[in-house]
Amino acid sequence: MTTTAAAFPGAFQQLLKLYRHRPDVVDDAIGRLLQEDQELRWSMIIGAYRDGDINLGKAAELLGLHELALRERFIELGIPVRIGASDVAEARAEADAISNWFNVEL
């Protein structure tokens, strides 16, 4: 018998409490869940993109897609595409990623 969150009142609150004390256990469990459930993985990554937590390139990387393919998919789905850095910190992060990619110092 599989236990669901609905069958376990307070499951999410317990998960948050556990995360405070054993983040490794929770991170591992979430990682396995995201590997197994592609719809959940897509939804969480797209949610992070929409919230501005990650950029298009990172979303594509996490989904295992080319950035242009993900951009086209977003356009098809009506998801706004953010192009370019939204602030100095993000621009610096992009520059650092490029320098790491090409092994050069900026």
PLY file of the C-alpha trace (Angstrom):
ply
format ascii 1.0
element vertex 106
property float x
property float y
property float z
element edge 105
property int vertex1
property int vertex2
end_header
0.00 0.00 0.00
1.35 3.39 -1.00
1.05 6.25 1.46
0.14 9.57 -0.13
0.34 13.03 1.34
-3.47 13.03 1.48
-3.35 9.86 3.62
-0.78 11.43 5.93
-2.13 14.65 7.45
0.63 17.17 7.98
3.10 15.40 5.68
4.35 18.63 4.11
4.85 20.28 7.49
6.83 17.24 8.67
8.92 17.39 5.52
9.77 21.02 6.23
10.71 20.16 9.83
12.84 17.25 8.65
14.58 19.55 6.15
15.75 21.81 8.98
17.48 18.89 10.69
18.32 16.53 7.82
18.45 18.51 4.56
20.47 15.71 2.96
17.61 13.23 3.42
15.04 15.61 1.96
17.28 16.70 -0.93
17.94 13.07 -1.82
14.23 12.20 -1.73
13.28 15.21 -3.85
16.04 14.38 -6.32
14.71 10.84 -6.74
11.16 12.13 -7.10
12.17 14.62 -9.79
14.05 11.91 -11.70
11.02 9.64 -11.64
8.27 12.17 -12.36
9.06 14.17 -15.50
5.82 16.17 -15.32
6.68 17.33 -11.79
10.26 18.10 -12.89
8.99 20.20 -15.83
6.46 22.02 -13.64
8.96 22.85 -10.90
11.66 24.05 -13.30
9.21 26.15 -15.31
7.82 27.54 -12.06
11.33 28.54 -10.99
11.85 30.19 -14.39
8.54 32.07 -14.21
9.36 33.24 -10.67
12.71 34.58 -11.90
14.71 32.14 -9.75
16.52 30.74 -12.81
17.10 32.01 -16.33
16.24 30.38 -19.63
19.68 28.80 -20.01
19.53 27.21 -16.57
15.99 25.96 -17.18
17.13 24.39 -20.46
20.13 22.81 -18.75
18.00 21.33 -15.96
15.51 19.97 -18.49
18.23 18.55 -20.73
17.17 20.71 -23.66
18.96 23.14 -25.93
18.12 26.72 -24.99
16.68 27.46 -28.45
14.41 24.40 -28.27
13.12 25.49 -24.87
12.62 29.05 -26.13
10.51 27.71 -29.02
8.51 25.54 -26.61
7.87 28.53 -24.34
6.62 30.55 -27.31
4.28 27.69 -28.29
2.94 27.52 -24.72
2.63 31.29 -24.33
5.26 31.43 -21.59
7.04 34.81 -21.66
10.66 34.50 -22.76
13.12 36.63 -20.81
16.19 37.38 -22.91
19.35 38.82 -21.40
20.32 39.53 -17.84
17.74 41.19 -15.63
20.31 42.80 -13.34
24.05 43.24 -12.82
24.37 40.11 -10.67
22.77 37.95 -13.33
24.95 39.53 -16.04
28.04 38.79 -13.95
26.89 35.20 -13.40
26.43 34.78 -17.16
29.88 36.27 -17.81
31.41 33.93 -15.22
29.68 30.94 -16.81
31.08 31.92 -20.21
34.58 32.39 -18.82
34.39 29.00 -17.09
33.14 27.41 -20.31
36.09 28.78 -22.29
38.53 28.59 -19.36
39.42 32.28 -19.59
39.59 35.01 -16.98
37.35 38.04 -17.54
0 1
1 2
2 3
3 4
4 5
5 6
6 7
7 8
8 9
9 10
10 11
11 12
12 13
13 14
14 15
15 16
16 17
17 18
18 19
19 20
20 21
21 22
22 23
23 24
24 25
25 26
26 27
27 28
28 29
29 30
30 31
31 32
32 33
33 34
34 35
35 36
36 37
37 38
38 39
39 40
40 41
41 42
42 43
43 44
44 45
45 46
46 47
47 48
48 49
49 50
50 51
51 52
52 53
53 54
54 55
55 56
56 57
57 58
58 59
59 60
60 61
61 62
62 63
63 64
64 65
65 66
66 67
67 68
68 69
69 70
70 71
71 72
72 73
73 74
74 75
75 76
76 77
77 78
78 79
79 80
80 81
81 82
82 83
83 84
84 85
85 86
86 87
87 88
88 89
89 90
90 91
91 92
92 93
93 94
94 95
95 96
96 97
97 98
98 99
99 100
100 101
101 102
102 103
103 104
104 105
